[in-house]
Amino acid sequence: MKTRIHILTVAVALCVGLFTATAAEKKVEGGPKGGRILDKTSPKAEFYVEKDRTVTIAFYDANLKPVPAADQNVTVIADAKSGKATLAFEKNGDSLVSKTKLPDGEGYNVVVQFKQTADAKPFNLRFKLDMSLCGGCKRAEYGCTCDH
């Protein structure tokens, strides 16, 4: 019986060690403006909340050098306590900027619906909008690079 418990303890410790090592290897990439780099976008797209609560989607190459927006189409759905709000975007210089502002408050879920081109199938990226500053990287939590 003691042998089984010992083997089980060792197996659990190994699994926890593997999980911790895998989590530590995951590098969270932050955007140059302090926002969140969106997964599965090419060129890389950064979601950034401006001081006036509009949202900017900026695009970058692999070296995080700015590139102009092309045919990308973005819609953001904010599920705030006051209700759902949909933000449409328009091209402004090299970026896409929301035509309206995010609802007041924070801690609500945001869905970014992204289309790479006009013909592409849209995909959704979901995350919690937390505007508080991270103690580690000093970025807004929605764009935090600490991976905590």
MODELLER restraints for C-alpha pairs under 7 A, 6 or more apart:
rsr = mdl.restraints
at = mdl.atoms
rsr.add(forms.Gaussian(group=physical.xy_distance, feature=features.Distance(at['CA:28:A'], at['CA:145:A']), mean=5.03, stdev=0.5))
rsr.add(forms.Gaussian(group=physical.xy_distance, feature=features.Distance(at['CA:28:A'], at['CA:146:A']), mean=6.96, stdev=0.5))
rsr.add(forms.Gaussian(group=physical.xy_distance, feature=features.Distance(at['CA:28:A'], at['CA:147:A']), mean=6.09, stdev=0.5))
rsr.add(forms.Gaussian(group=physical.xy_distance, feature=features.Distance(at['CA:29:A'], at['CA:37:A']), mean=6.37, stdev=0.5))
rsr.add(forms.Gaussian(group=physical.xy_distance, feature=features.Distance(at['CA:29:A'], at['CA:145:A']), mean=6.01, stdev=0.5))
rsr.add(forms.Gaussian(group=physical.xy_distance, feature=features.Distance(at['CA:30:A'], at['CA:36:A']), mean=5.52, stdev=0.5))
rsr.add(forms.Gaussian(group=physical.xy_distance, feature=features.Distance(at['CA:30:A'], at['CA:37:A']), mean=5.70, stdev=0.5))
rsr.add(forms.Gaussian(group=physical.xy_distance, feature=features.Distance(at['CA:30:A'], at['CA:143:A']), mean=6.05, stdev=0.5))
rsr.add(forms.Gaussian(group=physical.xy_distance, feature=features.Distance(at['CA:30:A'], at['CA:144:A']), mean=6.82, stdev=0.5))
rsr.add(forms.Gaussian(group=physical.xy_distance, feature=features.Distance(at['CA:30:A'], at['CA:145:A']), mean=5.69, stdev=0.5))
rsr.add(forms.Gaussian(group=physical.xy_distance, feature=features.Distance(at['CA:31:A'], at['CA:37:A']), mean=5.46, stdev=0.5))
rsr.add(forms.Gaussian(group=physical.xy_distance, feature=features.Distance(at['CA:31:A'], at['CA:46:A']), mean=5.71, stdev=0.5))
rsr.add(forms.Gaussian(group=physical.xy_distance, feature=features.Distance(at['CA:33:A'], at['CA:48:A']), mean=6.98, stdev=0.5))
rsr.add(forms.Gaussian(group=physical.xy_distance, feature=features.Distance(at['CA:34:A'], at['CA:48:A']), mean=6.99, stdev=0.5))
rsr.add(forms.Gaussian(group=physical.xy_distance, feature=features.Distance(at['CA:34:A'], at['CA:139:A']), mean=6.08, stdev=0.5))
rsr.add(forms.Gaussian(group=physical.xy_distance, feature=features.Distance(at['CA:34:A'], at['CA:143:A']), mean=6.26, stdev=0.5))
rsr.add(forms.Gaussian(group=physical.xy_distance, feature=features.Distance(at['CA:35:A'], at['CA:46:A']), mean=5.98, stdev=0.5))
rsr.add(forms.Gaussian(group=physical.xy_distance, feature=features.Distance(at['CA:35:A'], at['CA:47:A']), mean=5.42, stdev=0.5))
rsr.add(forms.Gaussian(group=physical.xy_distance, feature=features.Distance(at['CA:35:A'], at['CA:48:A']), mean=4.39, stdev=0.5))
rsr.add(forms.Gaussian(group=physical.xy_distance, feature=features.Distance(at['CA:35:A'], at['CA:143:A']), mean=4.56, stdev=0.5))
rsr.add(forms.Gaussian(group=physical.xy_distance, feature=features.Distance(at['CA:36:A'], at['CA:46:A']), mean=5.34, stdev=0.5))
rsr.add(forms.Gaussian(group=physical.xy_distance, feature=features.Distance(at['CA:36:A'], at['CA:47:A']), mean=5.11, stdev=0.5))
rsr.add(forms.Gaussian(group=physical.xy_distance, feature=features.Distance(at['CA:36:A'], at['CA:48:A']), mean=6.56, stdev=0.5))
rsr.add(forms.Gaussian(group=physical.xy_distance, feature=features.Distance(at['CA:36:A'], at['CA:142:A']), mean=6.40, stdev=0.5))
rsr.add(forms.Gaussian(group=physical.xy_distance, feature=features.Distance(at['CA:36:A'], at['CA:143:A']), mean=4.15, stdev=0.5))
rsr.add(forms.Gaussian(group=physical.xy_distance, feature=features.Distance(at['CA:37:A'], at['CA:44:A']), mean=6.72, stdev=0.5))
rsr.add(forms.Gaussian(group=physical.xy_distance, feature=features.Distance(at['CA:37:A'], at['CA:45:A']), mean=5.68, stdev=0.5))
rsr.add(forms.Gaussian(group=physical.xy_distance, feature=features.Distance(at['CA:37:A'], at['CA:46:A']), mean=4.36, stdev=0.5))
rsr.add(forms.Gaussian(group=physical.xy_distance, feature=features.Distance(at['CA:37:A'], at['CA:47:A']), mean=6.34, stdev=0.5))
rsr.add(forms.Gaussian(group=physical.xy_distance, feature=features.Distance(at['CA:38:A'], at['CA:44:A']), mean=6.94, stdev=0.5))
rsr.add(forms.Gaussian(group=physical.xy_distance, feature=features.Distance(at['CA:38:A'], at['CA:45:A']), mean=5.55, stdev=0.5))
rsr.add(forms.Gaussian(group=physical.xy_distance, feature=features.Distance(at['CA:38:A'], at['CA:46:A']), mean=5.93, stdev=0.5))
rsr.add(forms.Gaussian(group=physical.xy_distance, feature=features.Distance(at['CA:38:A'], at['CA:47:A']), mean=6.86, stdev=0.5))
rsr.add(forms.Gaussian(group=physical.xy_distance, feature=features.Distance(at['CA:43:A'], at['CA:59:A']), mean=5.98, stdev=0.5))
rsr.add(forms.Gaussian(group=physical.xy_distance, feature=features.Distance(at['CA:43:A'], at['CA:60:A']), mean=5.65, stdev=0.5))
rsr.add(forms.Gaussian(group=physical.xy_distance, feature=features.Distance(at['CA:43:A'], at['CA:61:A']), mean=5.44, stdev=0.5))
rsr.add(forms.Gaussian(group=physical.xy_distance, feature=features.Distance(at['CA:44:A'], at['CA:59:A']), mean=5.50, stdev=0.5))
rsr.add(forms.Gaussian(group=physical.xy_distance, feature=features.Distance(at['CA:44:A'], at['CA:60:A']), mean=5.09, stdev=0.5))
rsr.add(forms.Gaussian(group=physical.xy_distance, feature=features.Distance(at['CA:44:A'], at['CA:61:A']), mean=6.21, stdev=0.5))
rsr.add(forms.Gaussian(group=physical.xy_distance, feature=features.Distance(at['CA:45:A'], at['CA:57:A']), mean=6.21, stdev=0.5))
rsr.add(forms.Gaussian(group=physical.xy_distance, feature=features.Distance(at['CA:45:A'], at['CA:58:A']), mean=5.62, stdev=0.5))
rsr.add(forms.Gaussian(group=physical.xy_distance, feature=features.Distance(at['CA:45:A'], at['CA:59:A']), mean=4.56, stdev=0.5))
rsr.add(forms.Gaussian(group=physical.xy_distance, feature=features.Distance(at['CA:45:A'], at['CA:60:A']), mean=6.44, stdev=0.5))
rsr.add(forms.Gaussian(group=physical.xy_distance, feature=features.Distance(at['CA:46:A'], at['CA:57:A']), mean=5.34, stdev=0.5))
rsr.add(forms.Gaussian(group=physical.xy_distance, feature=features.Distance(at['CA:46:A'], at['CA:58:A']), mean=5.21, stdev=0.5))
rsr.add(forms.Gaussian(group=physical.xy_distance, feature=features.Distance(at['CA:46:A'], at['CA:59:A']), mean=6.33, stdev=0.5))
rsr.add(forms.Gaussian(group=physical.xy_distance, feature=features.Distance(at['CA:47:A'], at['CA:55:A']), mean=6.91, stdev=0.5))
rsr.add(forms.Gaussian(group=physical.xy_distance, feature=features.Distance(at['CA:47:A'], at['CA:56:A']), mean=6.11, stdev=0.5))
rsr.add(forms.Gaussian(group=physical.xy_distance, feature=features.Distance(at['CA:47:A'], at['CA:57:A']), mean=4.97, stdev=0.5))
rsr.add(forms.Gaussian(group=physical.xy_distance, feature=features.Distance(at['CA:48:A'], at['CA:55:A']), mean=5.65, stdev=0.5))
rsr.add(forms.Gaussian(group=physical.xy_distance, feature=features.Distance(at['CA:48:A'], at['CA:56:A']), mean=5.23, stdev=0.5))
rsr.add(forms.Gaussian(group=physical.xy_distance, feature=features.Distance(at['CA:48:A'], at['CA:57:A']), mean=6.41, stdev=0.5))
rsr.add(forms.Gaussian(group=physical.xy_distance, feature=features.Distance(at['CA:49:A'], at['CA:55:A']), mean=4.60, stdev=0.5))
rsr.add(forms.Gaussian(group=physical.xy_distance, feature=features.Distance(at['CA:49:A'], at['CA:56:A']), mean=6.39, stdev=0.5))
rsr.add(forms.Gaussian(group=physical.xy_distance, feature=features.Distance(at['CA:53:A'], at['CA:101:A']), mean=5.14, stdev=0.5))
rsr.add(forms.Gaussian(group=physical.xy_distance, feature=features.Distance(at['CA:53:A'], at['CA:102:A']), mean=5.45, stdev=0.5))
rsr.add(forms.Gaussian(group=physical.xy_distance, feature=features.Distance(at['CA:54:A'], at['CA:98:A']), mean=5.68, stdev=0.5))
rsr.add(forms.Gaussian(group=physical.xy_distance, feature=features.Distance(at['CA:54:A'], at['CA:100:A']), mean=6.28, stdev=0.5))
rsr.add(forms.Gaussian(group=physical.xy_distance, feature=features.Distance(at['CA:54:A'], at['CA:101:A']), mean=4.40, stdev=0.5))
rsr.add(forms.Gaussian(group=physical.xy_distance, feature=features.Distance(at['CA:54:A'], at['CA:102:A']), mean=6.13, stdev=0.5))
rsr.add(forms.Gaussian(group=physical.xy_distance, feature=features.Distance(at['CA:55:A'], at['CA:97:A']), mean=5.80, stdev=0.5))
rsr.add(forms.Gaussian(group=physical.xy_distance, feature=features.Distance(at['CA:55:A'], at['CA:98:A']), mean=5.29, stdev=0.5))
rsr.add(forms.Gaussian(group=physical.xy_distance, feature=features.Distance(at['CA:56:A'], at['CA:95:A']), mean=6.73, stdev=0.5))
rsr.add(forms.Gaussian(group=physical.xy_distance, feature=features.Distance(at['CA:56:A'], at['CA:96:A']), mean=5.75, stdev=0.5))
rsr.add(forms.Gaussian(group=physical.xy_distance, feature=features.Distance(at['CA:56:A'], at['CA:97:A']), mean=4.54, stdev=0.5))
rsr.add(forms.Gaussian(group=physical.xy_distance, feature=features.Distance(at['CA:56:A'], at['CA:98:A']), mean=6.52, stdev=0.5))
rsr.add(forms.Gaussian(group=physical.xy_distance, feature=features.Distance(at['CA:57:A'], at['CA:95:A']), mean=5.76, stdev=0.5))
rsr.add(forms.Gaussian(group=physical.xy_distance, feature=features.Distance(at['CA:57:A'], at['CA:96:A']), mean=5.05, stdev=0.5))
rsr.add(forms.Gaussian(group=physical.xy_distance, feature=features.Distance(at['CA:57:A'], at['CA:97:A']), mean=6.35, stdev=0.5))
rsr.add(forms.Gaussian(group=physical.xy_distance, feature=features.Distance(at['CA:58:A'], at['CA:95:A']), mean=4.75, stdev=0.5))
rsr.add(forms.Gaussian(group=physical.xy_distance, feature=features.Distance(at['CA:58:A'], at['CA:96:A']), mean=6.57, stdev=0.5))
rsr.add(forms.Gaussian(group=physical.xy_distance, feature=features.Distance(at['CA:59:A'], at['CA:66:A']), mean=5.84, stdev=0.5))
rsr.add(forms.Gaussian(group=physical.xy_distance, feature=features.Distance(at['CA:59:A'], at['CA:67:A']), mean=5.46, stdev=0.5))
rsr.add(forms.Gaussian(group=physical.xy_distance, feature=features.Distance(at['CA:59:A'], at['CA:68:A']), mean=6.48, stdev=0.5))
rsr.add(forms.Gaussian(group=physical.xy_distance, feature=features.Distance(at['CA:59:A'], at['CA:69:A']), mean=6.33, stdev=0.5))
rsr.add(forms.Gaussian(group=physical.xy_distance, feature=features.Distance(at['CA:59:A'], at['CA:95:A']), mean=6.82, stdev=0.5))
rsr.add(forms.Gaussian(group=physical.xy_distance, feature=features.Distance(at['CA:60:A'], at['CA:66:A']), mean=4.41, stdev=0.5))
rsr.add(forms.Gaussian(group=physical.xy_distance, feature=features.Distance(at['CA:60:A'], at['CA:67:A']), mean=5.16, stdev=0.5))
rsr.add(forms.Gaussian(group=physical.xy_distance, feature=features.Distance(at['CA:61:A'], at['CA:67:A']), mean=6.45, stdev=0.5))
rsr.add(forms.Gaussian(group=physical.xy_distance, feature=features.Distance(at['CA:67:A'], at['CA:94:A']), mean=6.85, stdev=0.5))
rsr.add(forms.Gaussian(group=physical.xy_distance, feature=features.Distance(at['CA:68:A'], at['CA:94:A']), mean=4.10, stdev=0.5))
rsr.add(forms.Gaussian(group=physical.xy_distance, feature=features.Distance(at['CA:68:A'], at['CA:95:A']), mean=6.45, stdev=0.5))
rsr.add(forms.Gaussian(group=physical.xy_distance, feature=features.Distance(at['CA:69:A'], at['CA:94:A']), mean=5.26, stdev=0.5))
rsr.add(forms.Gaussian(group=physical.xy_distance, feature=features.Distance(at['CA:69:A'], at['CA:95:A']), mean=5.48, stdev=0.5))
rsr.add(forms.Gaussian(group=physical.xy_distance, feature=features.Distance(at['CA:69:A'], at['CA:96:A']), mean=6.94, stdev=0.5))
rsr.add(forms.Gaussian(group=physical.xy_distance, feature=features.Distance(at['CA:71:A'], at['CA:116:A']), mean=6.84, stdev=0.5))
rsr.add(forms.Gaussian(group=physical.xy_distance, feature=features.Distance(at['CA:71:A'], at['CA:117:A']), mean=4.99, stdev=0.5))
rsr.add(forms.Gaussian(group=physical.xy_distance, feature=features.Distance(at['CA:71:A'], at['CA:118:A']), mean=6.31, stdev=0.5))
rsr.add(forms.Gaussian(group=physical.xy_distance, feature=features.Distance(at['CA:72:A'], at['CA:115:A']), mean=5.62, stdev=0.5))
rsr.add(forms.Gaussian(group=physical.xy_distance, feature=features.Distance(at['CA:72:A'], at['CA:116:A']), mean=4.72, stdev=0.5))
rsr.add(forms.Gaussian(group=physical.xy_distance, feature=features.Distance(at['CA:72:A'], at['CA:117:A']), mean=5.10, stdev=0.5))
rsr.add(forms.Gaussian(group=physical.xy_distance, feature=features.Distance(at['CA:73:A'], at['CA:114:A']), mean=5.98, stdev=0.5))
rsr.add(forms.Gaussian(group=physical.xy_distance, feature=features.Distance(at['CA:73:A'], at['CA:115:A']), mean=5.01, stdev=0.5))
rsr.add(forms.Gaussian(group=physical.xy_distance, feature=features.Distance(at['CA:73:A'], at['CA:116:A']), mean=6.66, stdev=0.5))
rsr.add(forms.Gaussian(group=physical.xy_distance, feature=features.Distance(at['CA:73:A'], at['CA:117:A']), mean=6.89, stdev=0.5))
rsr.add(forms.Gaussian(group=physical.xy_distance, feature=features.Distance(at['CA:74:A'], at['CA:89:A']), mean=6.28, stdev=0.5))
rsr.add(forms.Gaussian(group=physical.xy_distance, feature=features.Distance(at['CA:74:A'], at['CA:112:A']), mean=6.92, stdev=0.5))
rsr.add(forms.Gaussian(group=physical.xy_distance, feature=features.Distance(at['CA:74:A'], at['CA:113:A']), mean=5.68, stdev=0.5))
rsr.add(forms.Gaussian(group=physical.xy_distance, feature=features.Distance(at['CA:74:A'], at['CA:114:A']), mean=4.77, stdev=0.5))
rsr.add(forms.Gaussian(group=physical.xy_distance, feature=features.Distance(at['CA:74:A'], at['CA:115:A']), mean=6.37, stdev=0.5))
rsr.add(forms.Gaussian(group=physical.xy_distance, feature=features.Distance(at['CA:75:A'], at['CA:86:A']), mean=7.00, stdev=0.5))
rsr.add(forms.Gaussian(group=physical.xy_distance, feature=features.Distance(at['CA:75:A'], at['CA:87:A']), mean=5.80, stdev=0.5))
rsr.add(forms.Gaussian(group=physical.xy_distance, feature=features.Distance(at['CA:75:A'], at['CA:88:A']), mean=5.19, stdev=0.5))
rsr.add(forms.Gaussian(group=physical.xy_distance, feature=features.Distance(at['CA:75:A'], at['CA:89:A']), mean=6.59, stdev=0.5))
rsr.add(forms.Gaussian(group=physical.xy_distance, feature=features.Distance(at['CA:75:A'], at['CA:112:A']), mean=5.96, stdev=0.5))
rsr.add(forms.Gaussian(group=physical.xy_distance, feature=features.Distance(at['CA:75:A'], at['CA:113:A']), mean=5.11, stdev=0.5))
rsr.add(forms.Gaussian(group=physical.xy_distance, feature=features.Distance(at['CA:75:A'], at['CA:114:A']), mean=6.72, stdev=0.5))
rsr.add(forms.Gaussian(group=physical.xy_distance, feature=features.Distance(at['CA:76:A'], at['CA:86:A']), mean=5.71, stdev=0.5))
rsr.add(forms.Gaussian(group=physical.xy_distance, feature=features.Distance(at['CA:76:A'], at['CA:87:A']), mean=5.05, stdev=0.5))
rsr.add(forms.Gaussian(group=physical.xy_distance, feature=features.Distance(at['CA:76:A'], at['CA:88:A']), mean=6.85, stdev=0.5))
rsr.add(forms.Gaussian(group=physical.xy_distance, feature=features.Distance(at['CA:76:A'], at['CA:110:A']), mean=6.86, stdev=0.5))
rsr.add(forms.Gaussian(group=physical.xy_distance, feature=features.Distance(at['CA:76:A'], at['CA:111:A']), mean=5.64, stdev=0.5))
rsr.add(forms.Gaussian(group=physical.xy_distance, feature=features.Distance(at['CA:76:A'], at['CA:112:A']), mean=4.57, stdev=0.5))
rsr.add(forms.Gaussian(group=physical.xy_distance, feature=features.Distance(at['CA:76:A'], at['CA:113:A']), mean=6.08, stdev=0.5))
rsr.add(forms.Gaussian(group=physical.xy_distance, feature=features.Distance(at['CA:77:A'], at['CA:84:A']), mean=6.70, stdev=0.5))
rsr.add(forms.Gaussian(group=physical.xy_distance, feature=features.Distance(at['CA:77:A'], at['CA:85:A']), mean=5.68, stdev=0.5))
rsr.add(forms.Gaussian(group=physical.xy_distance, feature=features.Distance(at['CA:77:A'], at['CA:86:A']), mean=4.52, stdev=0.5))
rsr.add(forms.Gaussian(group=physical.xy_distance, feature=features.Distance(at['CA:77:A'], at['CA:87:A']), mean=6.33, stdev=0.5))
rsr.add(forms.Gaussian(group=physical.xy_distance, feature=features.Distance(at['CA:77:A'], at['CA:110:A']), mean=5.73, stdev=0.5))
rsr.add(forms.Gaussian(group=physical.xy_distance, feature=features.Distance(at['CA:77:A'], at['CA:111:A']), mean=5.10, stdev=0.5))
rsr.add(forms.Gaussian(group=physical.xy_distance, feature=features.Distance(at['CA:77:A'], at['CA:112:A']), mean=6.54, stdev=0.5))
rsr.add(forms.Gaussian(group=physical.xy_distance, feature=features.Distance(at['CA:78:A'], at['CA:84:A']), mean=5.54, stdev=0.5))
rsr.add(forms.Gaussian(group=physical.xy_distance, feature=features.Distance(at['CA:78:A'], at['CA:85:A']), mean=5.17, stdev=0.5))
rsr.add(forms.Gaussian(group=physical.xy_distance, feature=features.Distance(at['CA:78:A'], at['CA:86:A']), mean=6.40, stdev=0.5))
rsr.add(forms.Gaussian(group=physical.xy_distance, feature=features.Distance(at['CA:78:A'], at['CA:109:A']), mean=6.10, stdev=0.5))
rsr.add(forms.Gaussian(group=physical.xy_distance, feature=features.Distance(at['CA:78:A'], at['CA:110:A']), mean=4.60, stdev=0.5))
rsr.add(forms.Gaussian(group=physical.xy_distance, feature=features.Distance(at['CA:78:A'], at['CA:111:A']), mean=6.52, stdev=0.5))
rsr.add(forms.Gaussian(group=physical.xy_distance, feature=features.Distance(at['CA:79:A'], at['CA:85:A']), mean=6.59, stdev=0.5))
rsr.add(forms.Gaussian(group=physical.xy_distance, feature=features.Distance(at['CA:79:A'], at['CA:108:A']), mean=5.87, stdev=0.5))
rsr.add(forms.Gaussian(group=physical.xy_distance, feature=features.Distance(at['CA:79:A'], at['CA:109:A']), mean=5.37, stdev=0.5))
rsr.add(forms.Gaussian(group=physical.xy_distance, feature=features.Distance(at['CA:79:A'], at['CA:110:A']), mean=6.24, stdev=0.5))
rsr.add(forms.Gaussian(group=physical.xy_distance, feature=features.Distance(at['CA:80:A'], at['CA:103:A']), mean=6.63, stdev=0.5))
rsr.add(forms.Gaussian(group=physical.xy_distance, feature=features.Distance(at['CA:80:A'], at['CA:108:A']), mean=5.21, stdev=0.5))
rsr.add(forms.Gaussian(group=physical.xy_distance, feature=features.Distance(at['CA:87:A'], at['CA:98:A']), mean=5.97, stdev=0.5))
rsr.add(forms.Gaussian(group=physical.xy_distance, feature=features.Distance(at['CA:87:A'], at['CA:99:A']), mean=6.70, stdev=0.5))
rsr.add(forms.Gaussian(group=physical.xy_distance, feature=features.Distance(at['CA:87:A'], at['CA:100:A']), mean=5.98, stdev=0.5))
rsr.add(forms.Gaussian(group=physical.xy_distance, feature=features.Distance(at['CA:88:A'], at['CA:98:A']), mean=5.59, stdev=0.5))
rsr.add(forms.Gaussian(group=physical.xy_distance, feature=features.Distance(at['CA:88:A'], at['CA:99:A']), mean=5.87, stdev=0.5))
rsr.add(forms.Gaussian(group=physical.xy_distance, feature=features.Distance(at['CA:89:A'], at['CA:96:A']), mean=5.85, stdev=0.5))
rsr.add(forms.Gaussian(group=physical.xy_distance, feature=features.Distance(at['CA:89:A'], at['CA:97:A']), mean=5.24, stdev=0.5))
rsr.add(forms.Gaussian(group=physical.xy_distance, feature=features.Distance(at['CA:89:A'], at['CA:98:A']), mean=4.21, stdev=0.5))
rsr.add(forms.Gaussian(group=physical.xy_distance, feature=features.Distance(at['CA:89:A'], at['CA:99:A']), mean=5.61, stdev=0.5))
rsr.add(forms.Gaussian(group=physical.xy_distance, feature=features.Distance(at['CA:90:A'], at['CA:96:A']), mean=5.38, stdev=0.5))
rsr.add(forms.Gaussian(group=physical.xy_distance, feature=features.Distance(at['CA:90:A'], at['CA:97:A']), mean=5.54, stdev=0.5))
rsr.add(forms.Gaussian(group=physical.xy_distance, feature=features.Distance(at['CA:90:A'], at['CA:98:A']), mean=6.39, stdev=0.5))
rsr.add(forms.Gaussian(group=physical.xy_distance, feature=features.Distance(at['CA:90:A'], at['CA:99:A']), mean=6.71, stdev=0.5))
rsr.add(forms.Gaussian(group=physical.xy_distance, feature=features.Distance(at['CA:91:A'], at['CA:97:A']), mean=6.32, stdev=0.5))
rsr.add(forms.Gaussian(group=physical.xy_distance, feature=features.Distance(at['CA:106:A'], at['CA:129:A']), mean=5.85, stdev=0.5))
rsr.add(forms.Gaussian(group=physical.xy_distance, feature=features.Distance(at['CA:106:A'], at['CA:130:A']), mean=5.65, stdev=0.5))
rsr.add(forms.Gaussian(group=physical.xy_distance, feature=features.Distance(at['CA:106:A'], at['CA:131:A']), mean=6.53, stdev=0.5))
rsr.add(forms.Gaussian(group=physical.xy_distance, feature=features.Distance(at['CA:107:A'], at['CA:128:A']), mean=5.99, stdev=0.5))
rsr.add(forms.Gaussian(group=physical.xy_distance, feature=features.Distance(at['CA:107:A'], at['CA:129:A']), mean=5.25, stdev=0.5))
rsr.add(forms.Gaussian(group=physical.xy_distance, feature=features.Distance(at['CA:107:A'], at['CA:130:A']), mean=5.05, stdev=0.5))
rsr.add(forms.Gaussian(group=physical.xy_distance, feature=features.Distance(at['CA:108:A'], at['CA:128:A']), mean=5.62, stdev=0.5))
rsr.add(forms.Gaussian(group=physical.xy_distance, feature=features.Distance(at['CA:108:A'], at['CA:129:A']), mean=5.63, stdev=0.5))
rsr.add(forms.Gaussian(group=physical.xy_distance, feature=features.Distance(at['CA:109:A'], at['CA:127:A']), mean=5.82, stdev=0.5))
rsr.add(forms.Gaussian(group=physical.xy_distance, feature=features.Distance(at['CA:109:A'], at['CA:128:A']), mean=4.43, stdev=0.5))
rsr.add(forms.Gaussian(group=physical.xy_distance, feature=features.Distance(at['CA:109:A'], at['CA:129:A']), mean=6.01, stdev=0.5))
rsr.add(forms.Gaussian(group=physical.xy_distance, feature=features.Distance(at['CA:110:A'], at['CA:126:A']), mean=5.73, stdev=0.5))
rsr.add(forms.Gaussian(group=physical.xy_distance, feature=features.Distance(at['CA:110:A'], at['CA:127:A']), mean=5.55, stdev=0.5))
rsr.add(forms.Gaussian(group=physical.xy_distance, feature=features.Distance(at['CA:110:A'], at['CA:128:A']), mean=5.92, stdev=0.5))
rsr.add(forms.Gaussian(group=physical.xy_distance, feature=features.Distance(at['CA:110:A'], at['CA:129:A']), mean=6.33, stdev=0.5))
rsr.add(forms.Gaussian(group=physical.xy_distance, feature=features.Distance(at['CA:111:A'], at['CA:124:A']), mean=6.32, stdev=0.5))
rsr.add(forms.Gaussian(group=physical.xy_distance, feature=features.Distance(at['CA:111:A'], at['CA:125:A']), mean=5.62, stdev=0.5))
rsr.add(forms.Gaussian(group=physical.xy_distance, feature=features.Distance(at['CA:111:A'], at['CA:126:A']), mean=4.56, stdev=0.5))
rsr.add(forms.Gaussian(group=physical.xy_distance, feature=features.Distance(at['CA:111:A'], at['CA:127:A']), mean=6.78, stdev=0.5))
rsr.add(forms.Gaussian(group=physical.xy_distance, feature=features.Distance(at['CA:112:A'], at['CA:124:A']), mean=5.56, stdev=0.5))
rsr.add(forms.Gaussian(group=physical.xy_distance, feature=features.Distance(at['CA:112:A'], at['CA:125:A']), mean=5.11, stdev=0.5))
rsr.add(forms.Gaussian(group=physical.xy_distance, feature=features.Distance(at['CA:112:A'], at['CA:126:A']), mean=6.39, stdev=0.5))
rsr.add(forms.Gaussian(group=physical.xy_distance, feature=features.Distance(at['CA:113:A'], at['CA:122:A']), mean=6.32, stdev=0.5))
rsr.add(forms.Gaussian(group=physical.xy_distance, feature=features.Distance(at['CA:113:A'], at['CA:123:A']), mean=5.72, stdev=0.5))
rsr.add(forms.Gaussian(group=physical.xy_distance, feature=features.Distance(at['CA:113:A'], at['CA:124:A']), mean=4.54, stdev=0.5))
rsr.add(forms.Gaussian(group=physical.xy_distance, feature=features.Distance(at['CA:113:A'], at['CA:125:A']), mean=6.56, stdev=0.5))
rsr.add(forms.Gaussian(group=physical.xy_distance, feature=features.Distance(at['CA:114:A'], at['CA:122:A']), mean=5.37, stdev=0.5))
rsr.add(forms.Gaussian(group=physical.xy_distance, feature=features.Distance(at['CA:114:A'], at['CA:123:A']), mean=5.49, stdev=0.5))
rsr.add(forms.Gaussian(group=physical.xy_distance, feature=features.Distance(at['CA:114:A'], at['CA:124:A']), mean=6.25, stdev=0.5))
rsr.add(forms.Gaussian(group=physical.xy_distance, feature=features.Distance(at['CA:115:A'], at['CA:121:A']), mean=6.30, stdev=0.5))
rsr.add(forms.Gaussian(group=physical.xy_distance, feature=features.Distance(at['CA:115:A'], at['CA:122:A']), mean=4.49, stdev=0.5))
rsr.add(forms.Gaussian(group=physical.xy_distance, feature=features.Distance(at['CA:115:A'], at['CA:123:A']), mean=6.67, stdev=0.5))
rsr.add(forms.Gaussian(group=physical.xy_distance, feature=features.Distance(at['CA:128:A'], at['CA:142:A']), mean=6.77, stdev=0.5))
rsr.add(forms.Gaussian(group=physical.xy_distance, feature=features.Distance(at['CA:129:A'], at['CA:142:A']), mean=5.54, stdev=0.5))
rsr.add(forms.Gaussian(group=physical.xy_distance, feature=features.Distance(at['CA:130:A'], at['CA:140:A']), mean=6.93, stdev=0.5))
rsr.add(forms.Gaussian(group=physical.xy_distance, feature=features.Distance(at['CA:130:A'], at['CA:141:A']), mean=5.34, stdev=0.5))
rsr.add(forms.Gaussian(group=physical.xy_distance, feature=features.Distance(at['CA:130:A'], at['CA:142:A']), mean=5.23, stdev=0.5))
rsr.add(forms.Gaussian(group=physical.xy_distance, feature=features.Distance(at['CA:131:A'], at['CA:140:A']), mean=5.05, stdev=0.5))
rsr.add(forms.Gaussian(group=physical.xy_distance, feature=features.Distance(at['CA:131:A'], at['CA:141:A']), mean=5.84, stdev=0.5))
rsr.add(forms.Gaussian(group=physical.xy_distance, feature=features.Distance(at['CA:131:A'], at['CA:142:A']), mean=6.45, stdev=0.5))
rsr.add(forms.Gaussian(group=physical.xy_distance, feature=features.Distance(at['CA:132:A'], at['CA:140:A']), mean=5.42, stdev=0.5))
rsr.add(forms.Gaussian(group=physical.xy_distance, feature=features.Distance(at['CA:132:A'], at['CA:141:A']), mean=5.81, stdev=0.5))
rsr.add(forms.Gaussian(group=physical.xy_distance, feature=features.Distance(at['CA:133:A'], at['CA:139:A']), mean=5.41, stdev=0.5))
rsr.add(forms.Gaussian(group=physical.xy_distance, feature=features.Distance(at['CA:133:A'], at['CA:140:A']), mean=4.46, stdev=0.5))
rsr.add(forms.Gaussian(group=physical.xy_distance, feature=features.Distance(at['CA:133:A'], at['CA:141:A']), mean=5.77, stdev=0.5))
rsr.add(forms.Gaussian(group=physical.xy_distance, feature=features.Distance(at['CA:134:A'], at['CA:140:A']), mean=6.00, stdev=0.5))
rsr.add(forms.Gaussian(group=physical.xy_distance, feature=features.Distance(at['CA:134:A'], at['CA:141:A']), mean=5.47, stdev=0.5))
rsr.add(forms.Gaussian(group=physical.xy_distance, feature=features.Distance(at['CA:134:A'], at['CA:144:A']), mean=6.61, stdev=0.5))
rsr.add(forms.Gaussian(group=physical.xy_distance, feature=features.Distance(at['CA:136:A'], at['CA:146:A']), mean=6.62, stdev=0.5))
rsr.add(forms.Gaussian(group=physical.xy_distance, feature=features.Distance(at['CA:137:A'], at['CA:144:A']), mean=6.64, stdev=0.5))
rsr.add(forms.Gaussian(group=physical.xy_distance, feature=features.Distance(at['CA:137:A'], at['CA:145:A']), mean=6.52, stdev=0.5))
rsr.add(forms.Gaussian(group=physical.xy_distance, feature=features.Distance(at['CA:137:A'], at['CA:146:A']), mean=6.35, stdev=0.5))
